[in-house]
Amino acid sequence: MDSPQNELMSALATLHLSGKYSDVTILSGRKSYAVHRAIVCPRSGFFDSACSNQFQEMQTGIIDLSDDDDEAVEHMLHYFYYLDYLHEIERKPSPVFRHQAASDARQKPLKKLDFSMIEDPLLAQAACCGAWSLLTPPDEQLDAYALAGKRTNPPAITSSADAKSSGFDEEEEEEEEEQELVESSDLVTHSRVYALAEKYDIPLLKLLARQKFEVALACWFDSSEIPDAIEDVYCGTIDSDRGLRDVVIQALRCQPAMAYRKDVKALLPDVPQFAEDLRKMQNGQSIY
């Protein structure tokens, strides 16, 4: 039996997906989101003020965030309903439709097995025996492969490259897709969600984005996203906000080679605050 917490999260997810009972529309780029004041306003100082009586948004029911990063806005709104972002929430099917979901799972075709790389030594020997004995009339000759339930032509000896291209294409494609997903550090995404949470006064989302950024930077200290993320951190937040900046400096202390990367050094002329923090760190000075 589901817990009350799971029941509540499922109800919030349903509200988010259906838009039922929504009373505010948020615009972001070409997208519009139907949200609920009772859910977003108590957790955001900005939305609380925007939906108060003295603001125009209260009269129109529309809040335009088109000047912000579209993806970051979507993650912010996702957080309001799921308490997380960049994380697929597994939703169990409604009890009314569980039998249909189970039926669909049973009807899903099984993945075909590939036997092209399996060699049968007896069949291979039979294939190399040459012509049949003349004692057996031609019309009575038996095909060893027909008896074995195989194709008439003997299996060709293929190279490893041919085997990969013929038998394991699907597996390789799946592995490549999984690798692409794994190789995404999302550092820039976390830094932009952090900046948006600061802008719209959502303290817990800001804390969550900082935690995600710190973990991603520790795991992906050689990511190609690092220069863009550092630039976003220093240009997307005010100087007094040391949240992500301290994470960057701490990462540079733990991984000094990161500071000598060409793409990171190229930031120094354009991001003077980062250059100053880096200089102080390398000289053993306090950055505060």
Sequence and secondary structure as in RCSB ss.txt:
>XXXX:A:sequence
MDSPQNELMSALATLHLSGKYSDVTILSGRKSYAVHRAIVCPRSGFFDSACSNQFQEMQTGIIDLSDDDDEAVEH
MLHYFYYLDYLHEIERKPSPVFRHQAASDARQKPLKKLDFSMIEDPLLAQAACCGAWSLLTPPDEQLDAYALAGK
RTNPPAITSSADAKSSGFDEEEEEEEEEQELVESSDLVTHSRVYALAEKYDIPLLKLLARQKFEVALACWFDSSE
IPDAIEDVYCGTIDSDRGLRDVVIQALRCQPAMAYRKDVKALLPDVPQFAEDLRKMQNGQSIY
>XXXX:A:secstr
   HHHHHHHHHHHHHHH TT  EEEEETTEEEEE HHHHGGG HHHHHHTSTTSHHHHH EEE TTS HHHHHH
HHHHHHHS SSS       TTTHHHHHHHHHHS       TT   HHHHHHHTS S  TTS GGG   HHHHTT 
 SS      HHHHHHHHSHHHHHHHHHHHHHHT   HHHHHHHHHHHHHTT HHHHHHHHHHHHHHHHH TT TT
HHHHHHHHHHSS TT  HHHHHHHHHHHH GGGGG HHHHTTTTT HHHHHHHHHHHTT    
